[in-house]
Amino acid sequence: MATRPEVGPEVLGMAPEGEAERIAQQTPSADGQPRGTARQVLEDLRGSIPEHLLLTDPAQLTTYECDGLAAYRVTPALVVLADTAEQVAATVRSCATHRVPFVARGSGTGLSGGALPHAEGVLVVTSRLRTLHEVRPQDQRAVVDTGVINLQVSKAAGPVGYYFAPDPSSQQICSVGGNVAENSGGAHCLKYGFTSGHVLSLDLVTPTGAEVTIGTEAPDAPGYDLVGAFVGSEGTLGIATRAVVRLTRLPEEVRTVLAGFETTDQAGAATSAIIAAGIVPAAIEIMDALAIEAAEAAVSCGYPQGAGAVLVVELDGAAQEVAHEYAAVEAICQQEGCFEFRMATDATERAEIWKGRKSAFAAVGRISPDYIVQDGVVPRTSLPAVLRRMSEISAERGVRVANVFHAGDGNLHPLVLFDASEEGATKRAEEVSGMILDLCIEHGGSITGEHGVGSDKARYMPRMFTDDDLDTMQLVRCAFDPDGIANPGKIYPTPRLCGERPRVRQGAHPMTGDGVEVF
Amino acid sequence: MTAQELLSSACEVSEAGPADAVDGTLPQVVARPRSTEETSALLRACHDAGLAVVVRGHGSKLAWGRPPERLDVVLDTTGMDALVEHSRGDLIATAGAGMPLARLQERLAEGGHQLVVDDLVGGGPGSTLGGAVAVNLSGPRRMWTGAVRDLVIGVRLVRADGTVAKAGGKVVKNVAGYDLSKLMTGSFGTLAVITEVTVRLHPVPEADRWVGTSVEPERLAAVLTEVVHSQEVPHAVEVRVRPGAPPAVVTMLSGTEAGVSARAEALRGQLAALGCEAKVHDVAPPWWGVLLHPGQVGGTQRPEGSRPVLLKVSARLSGVPELLAQVAGVEGTGNGSAGAGVLYVTLPADERAGAKVEVLRGTATQLGGSAVVLDAPPELKADLDVWGPVPAIDLMRRVKDEFDPTRVLAPGRFVGGL
């Protein structure tokens, strides 16, 4: 993918000696006080954190210059590989003391640049916090460190009849901490809800360096729902080091259906008819012809030949109900013109069907040198109109768009294909990508359903929210992070100064001038 | 200038009477805004004048929590009761905060939908949507769909200073910005005034069945394990304990007509294998999903003139039998969701109530949960630690300071005297 120069601030790193400090000292923090430097943090941590966990070598630092969104690259000034929550806390405490920005990073699979480092800041890597403390089926809970891989939770809970329901497509590599930060749910949100509904309690290091537990193992902890506010906050409210998550009972029966249609309209109509029949499947996914082509090229998933769209429907629950719903879904698909209908009865066949869907993003690389993975949401009923408009935009601009979406909840993942070596192609792709988001907003949807806002979409936030909406969100930020050091520049285009009182803002916003923060 | 003169340009304002007292504290006026704009104008005026505001829907939970430290204005939301949108294909609805839950359910049922919130307040006009959200009220079927906090996908709110903001939206999947809807849910009106709520809906199942049994206390743990962890997909598992009677366990199954009958039968069989006789019913028992009160036949109605101590007690799932034993041990009456780990307990309001609360709290905390006194007679409440220990109270205090720095919204009512 092409880089976007406007977001690539000068890489300061740790060298040359003195230079980073000089520039950083000129960078005021939110209240105009001078910021310290990552070097000071490094000095603080020497002795308490083993040397090999503190990365300062430029070559090593470069490894961490981006997350799953490689369009944005910034080399951090210091990387701390934390082995323990105490090390995370020591790092953040030092950052708080010196007012140095820090960014948390788990497995680095995020697709919105949420873990993009800060050039003058510290990148705190939590992926070594990999202890899966407990699986307690009797309580329907698992206690995990946040570097634990999503799928490992289900693998550990499976033998005792449980699983962790949130399952982003990256679940084989993404961490629970990343799921918490991005509220990334995956295909099964339709029936089982977001990650947010599956997190009961979190151990946090707040941006002031305090170690705090929010929530309890039981539901409805007294007080404000800080867990609800924290999940999806994209690293701007602190770093979670340990989570108590809800486990879901494995269903008695699962049937996964693959239905081939000639058009996406037919697949969309079948989706609407399934929902209208009062059926809430575990997942309903649609892939269009281009996405199918990509998946076939990559993993030979054997989807129906010549399909203009495929629908993947997963039904789960008590066997009696699943059988009934299956019959209804089959009838609906036939009625809407499906020409091939398959059912997976065992785990292997089910994995076959899901293979194409779950590999779709990466697979697109096989049919296009570059692509942008977009993530927007529209009300399900707007899907036909939005899809039509998207294909018009695609034709008008001469940019191919492959579509994969969680049809059940209207979460689109258009893949905007381009070839960066072709003049103007990158710009056109970015324009199309932006137009799709505008389309989502226009239809009352959202600019992100699971990937987050991150670095990539902060500039779209004002299109979806008013200044007052954003200002209200900033109140939460100020409560957690009064110095604005936790993942600054993400989500919000213009952070608010925390010392000020509402409605007394005067003059130009200090953080928007002089290139202090780059959004 | 009186409060009435000061506020009457914002919305309909009337002088308060004794019935408008909030847990014994009398306001000067009752204001009844009919829109978000009127609410904004009202709050701006209150904020500027430093008038303290408590929000009221139908008032059924107004005495929960601590009495407000000071009170000038009761903000009555019942003027904002429109169903703004019911998008059937999207399974979402948007309604005014003052919309009665019962009326909302009637309207949604026309489209075959429901908001899966069980209104625990039996009798009277029931809860408003805003009231249910403000206290995160959840009954038996939370086991199926989660609590209110899991069903609210967007709110329109008015901040203490009158600023209007929205959070979330009208699509189920949406992670843009902080999820303020969750922060507002359960905040007892101390952060902002919610004027409009967008919720996620579920289809009304074709049929429901209840599989009920009474259990010897020593077998309770085994029975609960069987039903809570069943693959027959229970939509609710409720237990009831009261002095002098064995605990009752009732499991609700919902789905297709053919499916539920078979599942209910299967569950009955599983219980029989444990040596436990269960019956399948087409209707819920009378105590299902309502707050219980001691001293009355059936226990679902509050005895005339009495005000028992009402607690919300929680524990990890495996701790529920121990918690129930403790409830029985303090001669309490309790019912609640064994499938979620949340029980509502009532105790007679006598001189031993304070000690009993401490016993229950000790057990609940040890079992990973908490014990909150929702309601009690004023003289008892004054002596009780109503909210108990609250994790991360310092962070909560900072959240309150940001949203309501001058403490005009329900001051003192919530945790830590916020």
Interface residues (C-beta under 8 A of the other chain):
Chain A: R136 P137 Q138 D139 Q140 R141 G161 E182 N183 S184 G185 C189 L190 G193 F194 S196 G197 T206 A210 V212 T213 I214 G215 T216 E217 A218 P219 D220 A221 P222 G223 Y224 D225 L226 V227 G228 A229 V231 G232 S233 R249 L250 P251 E252 S272 I275 A276 G278 I279 V280 G317 A318 Q320 E321 H324 V377 V378 P379 R380 T381 H406 D409 G410 N411 G444 G445 S446 I447 T448 G449 E450 H451 G452 V453 K457 M461 M464 F465 T466 D468 D469 L470 D471 T472 M473 L475 V476 R477 C478 A479 F480 I491 Y492 R501 P502 R503
Chain B: S87 R88 G89 D90 L91 I92 G112 N136 S138 R142 G146 A147 R149 D150 L157 R159 D161 T163 V164 A165 K166 A167 G169 K170 V171 V172 K173 N174 V175 A176 G177 Y178 D179 L180 S181 K182 L183 T185 G186 S187 L191 H202 P203 V204 P205 E206 T225 H229 S230 Q231 E232 V233 G255 T256 A258 G259 A262 R263 K312 S314 A315 R316 L317 S318 A340 G341 V342 A364 L367 G368 G369 S370 V372 W387 G388 V390 P391 A392 I393 D394 L395 M396 R398 V399 D401 E402 F403 P405 F414 V415 G416
